[in-house]
Amino acid sequence: MATDQYVEGELQHLLAEDERITEQGIRFVRTDSGIALVGEVESAERRDTICRVVAEAFPDLPVQCNIGLTRVHEPEEVEEL
């Protein structure tokens, strides 16, 4: 399946409005064979869900999941107010 404006519009809609995803920080780029999802999310589970939902919605489109994980850690110092 080639990516065209229709597919790209549907993909953008899926990323932003599907209740399982609702992610505006993820974008996609065209590759030689399909698309690559790029961006960062807070957990591996969230990344896997996004990639799975996109792959299910576009079964004929090769999807590379290049979504990274946001590095979050506890503050080292206590903030005094």
N, C-alpha and C positions, 0 to 999 in steps of 0.2 A: 504494500500500500504506500503510495507516494503521499507526502505531505503537501497539501494545498491550502488555500485560504480557508476553506470550509473546515478541514480537519484541524487547522491551527485555532480557529475560532471555537470549535467544539472542545478542544483540549483546554484552552484558556478558561472556558466556561466551567468545565469539569473541575479544574484545579481550584477555582475561586468559589464555586457554589455547591459542589457536591457535599452533603452533610458529613460524609466520612473524611473529607479532606479539608475543605474551606481554608485553603492555604494560598496567600497572595505572595509569599516570599519565595515560592518555587517558580522557576521559569524553565523553558525548554528551548533547545537549540536543534536545528536540523543537523543530521549527520549524513554520511554517504548512504546509509541503509535505512535510516528512520529518524528517531529523535533521541536526545539525551536530556534527562531531567537534571537540573542543577539548582543548588541552593543549600540551605542548612535548616535542620529541624532539631528539636530537643531530644529525640530518642530514636533508637534503632527501630523500635516497634512502629513509630509514626512514619519513618522513612519507608519501611516495608509495606505499610498500608497504602501509602501514596503510590508506590510503584506497582503494587498489585491491582489497585483500582484502575489506574491508567492502562495497564496491560489488559485487564478484563474489558475495558470500554473500547479499546482499539486492538483487537486480537491479531489483525493482519499487519500491524505497525511494529517493527522492532523498536523496543524501548530499552535504552541504557539508563540505569539508575546511578547517577553520579551525585546523589544528595549526601552532603556531609552532616556531621553531628556538631551542634553548638557545644562548645566547651563551657560548662557551668561549674563553678566551685563555690564553696562557702567563703564568705569574707574572712580575711586574715585578721582584721582588726575590728574591734567593737566600736560602733559609731555612738558617740555620746551626744545627747541633745541638750 
